Amino acid sequence: MKSNPALKLFTGLTLALLSACSPENKSTLLLPIMGEKKVMNQDTVYHRVADFRLINQYGDTVSQKSTEGKIYVANFFFATCQSICPEMSSQLKLVQAAFAEDDSVLILSHSVNPMHDTVEVLSAYAAVYGAQKNKWHMLTGDKKQIYELAKSSYLVNALEDDGSPEGFLHSELFLLIDTKGRIRGMYDGTYAPDVQKLIKDIILLKKEKIKP
């Protein structure tokens, strides 16, 4: 289920303004760096995704080490969701297809209902959308860790809500994460033109890697 659109708009605008303030963006960056930044010892420290340790649809551990040197797309979903998740997963299938032969690009889909979404459930879900092994990870694990990752690392909503029709609320956004664990873009995963922009931005981000 979608998160509050007003909150999403406010967050997106705030992050864009924060990232636009960086002089680095004008000279070397092809995409903005989103999130709060700090200056420490005359160095700019950008917001990064925190360490994590989760389990994918094969029962394998996926952690920060799994994404080292990789560009990846992160999102949140749950297997029994019948509102926005099927459309989001269908769009991610297109992202996967665009980079099917590119080992430097991954997809990480985090379940907001890990108690139900076991390895077996996620394996079946992954099969429906043709998720490739070592390319598209459907992740489950500790619920508290997943919700904290959403809120503090990816800067999006993910929570249990008994008042919602399906019992859970999560963002419809896809997050583009660079090789240093920084957020470089946010895209509506239910809106095809936004997803096409995501694909183009991944290509752009790959070019940025060769810059000094």
Contacts in CASP RR format, 6 or more apart in sequence:
PFRMAT RR
TARGET T0000
AUTHOR 0000-0000-0000
METHOD contacts of the structure
MODEL  1
MKSNPALKLFTGLTLALLSACSPENKSTLLLPIMGEKKVMNQDTVYHRVA
DFRLINQYGDTVSQKSTEGKIYVANFFFATCQSICPEMSSQLKLVQAAFA
EDDSVLILSHSVNPMHDTVEVLSAYAAVYGAQKNKWHMLTGDKKQIYELA
KSSYLVNALEDDGSPEGFLHSELFLLIDTKGRIRGMYDGTYAPDVQKLIK
DIILLKKEKIKP
1 81 0 8 1.000
1 83 0 8 1.000
1 84 0 8 1.000
1 164 0 8 1.000
1 165 0 8 1.000
1 166 0 8 1.000
1 167 0 8 1.000
1 168 0 8 1.000
1 169 0 8 1.000
1 170 0 8 1.000
2 83 0 8 1.000
2 84 0 8 1.000
2 169 0 8 1.000
2 171 0 8 1.000
2 172 0 8 1.000
2 190 0 8 1.000
3 156 0 8 1.000
3 157 0 8 1.000
3 169 0 8 1.000
3 170 0 8 1.000
3 171 0 8 1.000
3 172 0 8 1.000
4 157 0 8 1.000
7 157 0 8 1.000
8 171 0 8 1.000
8 173 0 8 1.000
11 155 0 8 1.000
11 156 0 8 1.000
12 34 0 8 1.000
12 186 0 8 1.000
15 34 0 8 1.000
15 35 0 8 1.000
15 155 0 8 1.000
15 183 0 8 1.000
15 186 0 8 1.000
16 32 0 8 1.000
16 34 0 8 1.000
18 34 0 8 1.000
18 35 0 8 1.000
18 36 0 8 1.000
18 37 0 8 1.000
19 25 0 8 1.000
19 32 0 8 1.000
19 33 0 8 1.000
19 34 0 8 1.000
19 35 0 8 1.000
19 37 0 8 1.000
20 32 0 8 1.000
22 29 0 8 1.000
22 32 0 8 1.000
22 33 0 8 1.000
22 37 0 8 1.000
22 44 0 8 1.000
24 33 0 8 1.000
24 44 0 8 1.000
25 32 0 8 1.000
25 33 0 8 1.000
28 208 0 8 1.000
28 211 0 8 1.000
28 212 0 8 1.000
29 208 0 8 1.000
30 204 0 8 1.000
30 205 0 8 1.000
30 207 0 8 1.000
30 208 0 8 1.000
30 211 0 8 1.000
31 176 0 8 1.000
31 184 0 8 1.000
31 185 0 8 1.000
31 201 0 8 1.000
31 204 0 8 1.000
31 205 0 8 1.000
31 208 0 8 1.000
32 184 0 8 1.000
32 185 0 8 1.000
33 46 0 8 1.000
33 47 0 8 1.000
33 182 0 8 1.000
33 183 0 8 1.000
33 184 0 8 1.000
34 47 0 8 1.000
34 155 0 8 1.000
34 182 0 8 1.000
34 183 0 8 1.000
34 184 0 8 1.000
34 185 0 8 1.000
34 186 0 8 1.000
35 46 0 8 1.000
35 47 0 8 1.000
35 155 0 8 1.000
35 183 0 8 1.000
36 47 0 8 1.000
37 44 0 8 1.000
37 45 0 8 1.000
37 46 0 8 1.000
37 47 0 8 1.000
38 44 0 8 1.000
38 45 0 8 1.000
39 45 0 8 1.000
46 180 0 8 1.000
46 182 0 8 1.000
47 155 0 8 1.000
47 182 0 8 1.000
47 183 0 8 1.000
48 153 0 8 1.000
48 180 0 8 1.000
48 181 0 8 1.000
48 182 0 8 1.000
49 64 0 8 1.000
49 74 0 8 1.000
49 149 0 8 1.000
49 153 0 8 1.000
49 154 0 8 1.000
49 177 0 8 1.000
49 181 0 8 1.000
49 182 0 8 1.000
49 183 0 8 1.000
50 148 0 8 1.000
50 149 0 8 1.000
50 152 0 8 1.000
50 153 0 8 1.000
51 63 0 8 1.000
51 64 0 8 1.000
52 63 0 8 1.000
52 64 0 8 1.000
52 145 0 8 1.000
52 149 0 8 1.000
52 153 0 8 1.000
53 61 0 8 1.000
53 62 0 8 1.000
53 63 0 8 1.000
53 145 0 8 1.000
54 61 0 8 1.000
54 62 0 8 1.000
54 63 0 8 1.000
54 110 0 8 1.000
54 139 0 8 1.000
54 140 0 8 1.000
54 141 0 8 1.000
54 142 0 8 1.000
54 145 0 8 1.000
54 146 0 8 1.000
55 61 0 8 1.000
55 62 0 8 1.000
55 119 0 8 1.000
55 139 0 8 1.000
55 140 0 8 1.000
55 141 0 8 1.000
56 62 0 8 1.000
56 119 0 8 1.000
56 122 0 8 1.000
56 137 0 8 1.000
56 138 0 8 1.000
56 139 0 8 1.000
56 140 0 8 1.000
57 119 0 8 1.000
57 122 0 8 1.000
57 123 0 8 1.000
57 125 0 8 1.000
57 126 0 8 1.000
57 131 0 8 1.000
57 137 0 8 1.000
57 138 0 8 1.000
58 119 0 8 1.000
58 123 0 8 1.000
58 133 0 8 1.000
59 119 0 8 1.000
62 108 0 8 1.000
62 137 0 8 1.000
62 139 0 8 1.000
66 106 0 8 1.000
66 137 0 8 1.000
67 106 0 8 1.000
67 108 0 8 1.000
67 177 0 8 1.000
67 181 0 8 1.000
68 179 0 8 1.000
69 104 0 8 1.000
69 179 0 8 1.000
70 104 0 8 1.000
70 105 0 8 1.000
70 106 0 8 1.000
70 179 0 8 1.000
71 104 0 8 1.000
71 105 0 8 1.000
71 106 0 8 1.000
71 176 0 8 1.000
71 177 0 8 1.000
71 178 0 8 1.000
71 179 0 8 1.000
71 202 0 8 1.000
71 205 0 8 1.000
71 206 0 8 1.000
72 105 0 8 1.000
72 106 0 8 1.000
72 107 0 8 1.000
72 108 0 8 1.000
72 177 0 8 1.000
73 92 0 8 1.000
73 95 0 8 1.000
73 105 0 8 1.000
73 106 0 8 1.000
73 107 0 8 1.000
73 108 0 8 1.000
73 174 0 8 1.000
73 175 0 8 1.000
73 176 0 8 1.000
73 177 0 8 1.000
73 198 0 8 1.000
73 202 0 8 1.000
74 107 0 8 1.000
74 108 0 8 1.000
74 109 0 8 1.000
74 110 0 8 1.000
74 154 0 8 1.000
74 174 0 8 1.000
74 175 0 8 1.000
74 177 0 8 1.000
75 88 0 8 1.000
75 92 0 8 1.000
75 107 0 8 1.000
75 108 0 8 1.000
75 109 0 8 1.000
75 110 0 8 1.000
75 171 0 8 1.000
75 173 0 8 1.000
75 174 0 8 1.000
75 175 0 8 1.000
75 189 0 8 1.000
76 109 0 8 1.000
76 110 0 8 1.000
76 111 0 8 1.000
76 112 0 8 1.000
76 146 0 8 1.000
76 150 0 8 1.000
76 154 0 8 1.000
76 156 0 8 1.000
76 158 0 8 1.000
76 170 0 8 1.000
76 171 0 8 1.000
77 85 0 8 1.000
77 88 0 8 1.000
77 89 0 8 1.000
77 109 0 8 1.000
77 110 0 8 1.000
77 111 0 8 1.000
77 112 0 8 1.000
77 170 0 8 1.000
78 85 0 8 1.000
78 111 0 8 1.000
78 112 0 8 1.000
78 113 0 8 1.000
78 116 0 8 1.000
78 117 0 8 1.000
78 166 0 8 1.000
78 168 0 8 1.000
78 170 0 8 1.000
79 85 0 8 1.000
79 111 0 8 1.000
79 113 0 8 1.000
79 116 0 8 1.000
79 117 0 8 1.000
79 121 0 8 1.000
79 122 0 8 1.000
79 124 0 8 1.000
79 125 0 8 1.000
80 113 0 8 1.000
80 116 0 8 1.000
80 166 0 8 1.000
81 166 0 8 1.000
81 168 0 8 1.000
82 166 0 8 1.000
83 165 0 8 1.000
83 166 0 8 1.000
84 172 0 8 1.000
84 189 0 8 1.000
84 190 0 8 1.000
87 189 0 8 1.000
87 190 0 8 1.000
88 172 0 8 1.000
88 174 0 8 1.000
88 189 0 8 1.000
88 190 0 8 1.000
89 109 0 8 1.000
89 125 0 8 1.000
89 128 0 8 1.000
89 129 0 8 1.000
90 129 0 8 1.000
91 174 0 8 1.000
91 189 0 8 1.000
91 190 0 8 1.000
91 192 0 8 1.000
91 195 0 8 1.000
92 107 0 8 1.000
92 109 0 8 1.000
92 129 0 8 1.000
92 136 0 8 1.000
92 174 0 8 1.000
93 129 0 8 1.000
93 130 0 8 1.000
93 131 0 8 1.000
94 195 0 8 1.000
94 199 0 8 1.000
95 107 0 8 1.000
95 174 0 8 1.000
95 195 0 8 1.000
95 198 0 8 1.000
95 199 0 8 1.000
95 202 0 8 1.000
96 107 0 8 1.000
96 130 0 8 1.000
96 131 0 8 1.000
96 132 0 8 1.000
96 135 0 8 1.000
96 136 0 8 1.000
98 199 0 8 1.000
98 202 0 8 1.000
99 105 0 8 1.000
99 135 0 8 1.000
99 202 0 8 1.000
100 132 0 8 1.000
100 135 0 8 1.000
103 134 0 8 1.000
104 206 0 8 1.000
105 135 0 8 1.000
105 202 0 8 1.000
105 206 0 8 1.000
106 135 0 8 1.000
106 136 0 8 1.000
106 137 0 8 1.000
107 131 0 8 1.000
107 135 0 8 1.000
107 136 0 8 1.000
107 137 0 8 1.000
108 137 0 8 1.000
108 139 0 8 1.000
109 136 0 8 1.000
109 137 0 8 1.000
109 138 0 8 1.000
109 139 0 8 1.000
110 139 0 8 1.000
110 146 0 8 1.000
110 149 0 8 1.000
110 150 0 8 1.000
110 158 0 8 1.000
111 117 0 8 1.000
111 122 0 8 1.000
111 138 0 8 1.000
111 139 0 8 1.000
111 140 0 8 1.000
111 141 0 8 1.000
111 146 0 8 1.000
112 143 0 8 1.000
112 146 0 8 1.000
112 147 0 8 1.000
112 150 0 8 1.000
112 158 0 8 1.000
112 159 0 8 1.000
112 160 0 8 1.000
112 168 0 8 1.000
112 170 0 8 1.000
113 160 0 8 1.000
113 168 0 8 1.000
114 140 0 8 1.000
114 141 0 8 1.000
114 142 0 8 1.000
114 143 0 8 1.000
114 146 0 8 1.000
115 143 0 8 1.000
117 125 0 8 1.000
117 138 0 8 1.000
117 140 0 8 1.000
118 140 0 8 1.000
119 140 0 8 1.000
122 138 0 8 1.000
122 139 0 8 1.000
122 140 0 8 1.000
123 138 0 8 1.000
125 138 0 8 1.000
126 136 0 8 1.000
126 138 0 8 1.000
129 136 0 8 1.000
130 136 0 8 1.000
131 137 0 8 1.000
131 138 0 8 1.000
139 146 0 8 1.000
146 158 0 8 1.000
147 158 0 8 1.000
147 159 0 8 1.000
150 156 0 8 1.000
150 157 0 8 1.000
150 158 0 8 1.000
150 170 0 8 1.000
150 171 0 8 1.000
151 157 0 8 1.000
151 158 0 8 1.000
154 175 0 8 1.000
154 183 0 8 1.000
155 183 0 8 1.000
156 170 0 8 1.000
156 171 0 8 1.000
156 173 0 8 1.000
156 175 0 8 1.000
156 186 0 8 1.000
157 169 0 8 1.000
157 170 0 8 1.000
157 171 0 8 1.000
158 168 0 8 1.000
158 169 0 8 1.000
158 170 0 8 1.000
158 171 0 8 1.000
159 168 0 8 1.000
159 169 0 8 1.000
159 170 0 8 1.000
160 167 0 8 1.000
160 168 0 8 1.000
160 169 0 8 1.000
161 167 0 8 1.000
161 168 0 8 1.000
161 169 0 8 1.000
172 188 0 8 1.000
172 189 0 8 1.000
172 190 0 8 1.000
173 186 0 8 1.000
173 187 0 8 1.000
173 188 0 8 1.000
173 189 0 8 1.000
174 186 0 8 1.000
174 187 0 8 1.000
174 188 0 8 1.000
174 189 0 8 1.000
174 194 0 8 1.000
174 195 0 8 1.000
174 198 0 8 1.000
175 183 0 8 1.000
175 185 0 8 1.000
175 186 0 8 1.000
176 183 0 8 1.000
176 184 0 8 1.000
176 185 0 8 1.000
176 186 0 8 1.000
176 187 0 8 1.000
176 198 0 8 1.000
176 201 0 8 1.000
176 202 0 8 1.000
176 205 0 8 1.000
177 183 0 8 1.000
177 184 0 8 1.000
178 184 0 8 1.000
178 205 0 8 1.000
178 208 0 8 1.000
179 209 0 8 1.000
184 201 0 8 1.000
184 205 0 8 1.000
185 198 0 8 1.000
185 201 0 8 1.000
187 194 0 8 1.000
187 195 0 8 1.000
187 197 0 8 1.000
187 198 0 8 1.000
188 194 0 8 1.000
188 195 0 8 1.000
189 195 0 8 1.000
END
